[in-house]
């Protein structure tokens, strides 16, 4: 290796080390400030650790998960710090949620099952679980992201209705569950109100198909399910009959029928005349 190349390698190595030290130094400073903030905000809950230990732990998370970890600990305090440390492979998800939602997200992050659902189905699952607590978890577990979207779009009463439909088996009986849940997610409480009031009618496959094809008129009340089902069927049958008809054959048959009618009348009249003459 010549002298110029050696010098280049040495300078590059020194530059890399300097950048690393600068990066680590910035994380250390951010962690130290976060530790001091947590001690002030959370008082005795954080005092047992002390500023130095807190700084080391926060810095470790910051190096692993980035600045979101510092923000998450500032918002959630010692509980958030412990929750992220225990989250294992879901650490990035736990950190991201806590950095956005703060300590209210601890209800999800501290529970492995809920954290797994959030990691799988994202912010909509988190919104549904935070909004509806115990109702959301089994529904999201069973029906995944469509259920999360639907629950995030409705209020408490309609979340309970959806839960009742699922528990009773009526939701499965209606069928096309993902499409139905997507419709509820799109129209929110109005959509769920309609599904709840018409659950028996929607269990008929053709009725459900008509509703899912264009939910708006039914939800707005400008169309009824019976109309939505019957009209397309009648129109389809009528159109099919008209399309398949052989109008030439129909014309010939009609002409023949008319001719036969008048021939029969003539024959009957002649026989009656002959009978009168004999008498």
C-alpha positions, 0 to 999 in steps of 0.5 A, a space after each residue: 500500500 503506497 503512502 497516499 493510499 495509507 493516508 486516505 484510509 487513515 483519514 477516512 477511519 478518523 472521519 468515521 470515528 469522529 462521526 460515530 462519536 458525534 452521533 453517540 454524543 448527540 444521543 447521550 445529550 438527548 438521553 440526558 435531557 430526557 432523563 432530567 425531564 422524566 425525573 421532574 415530570 414523574 417524580 418518585 416513580 423515576 427517582 429510584 433510578 437516578 439520572 445516570 441510570 435513566 440516561 444510560 437506559 434511554 440512550 440504549 433505546 435511542 441508539 436502537 430505535 432512534 429519536 422516537 425512543 427519546 420522545 416515547 420516554 418523555 411522554 410515557 415516563 418510566 413505564 414507557 421505558 420498561 414497556 419498550 425494553 420488554 417488547 422484544 421484536 415488537 420494539 420498533 412498533 411499541 416505540 413508534 406508538 408511544 412516541 405518537 400517543 403517549 402514555 395512553 398507548 401503554 394500555 396496548 404496549 404493556 399487553 403482548 397480545 394487543 401489541 402483536 395486533 397493533 404490529 400486525 394491523 397498524 394504526 387503525 388497530 391501535 385506534 380501534 383498541 384505544 377507542 373501544 378497549 375490550 370490545 375491539 381486541 376479539 373482533 380485530 383478532 377474528 376479522 383483522 384489518 377490516 374489523 379495525 377500520 370498521 371499529 375506528 369509524 363507529 361510536 360505542 353503541 355501534 361497536 357493541 352492536 358489531 360485537 353482538 353480531 360477531 358473538 351470535 354468529 349473525 355476522 358470519 351468517 350474513 357472509 362476505 364479511 370483509 366487504 360488509 366491514 369495509 362498507 361500515 368503515 366507509 359510512 361509519 355509524 350510518 352504515 352500521 345502523 343500517 346493517 343492524 336494522 336490516 341484518 335478517 334481510 342481509 342474510 339473503 345472498 342476493 339482497 346482500 349483493 345488491 346492498 354491497 354493490 351500491 350501499 349509498 341509496 339504501 343507507 340514505 333511505 332513497 331505496 329499499 332492500 326489497 326494491 334493490 333486489 327485485 328490480 335488477 332481477 326483473 330487468 335482467 329477466 325481461 332483458 334476457 327474454 327480449 334478447 333471446 326472442 326470435 321475432 320472425 318466428 313469433 310473427 309467423 306464429 301469430 299470423 298462423 294463429 289469427 288465420 286459424 281463428 278466422 278459418 275455425 269461425 268460418 267452418 263453424 258458421 257453415 256447419 250451422 247454416 247447413 244444419 238449419 237448411 236440413 231442418 
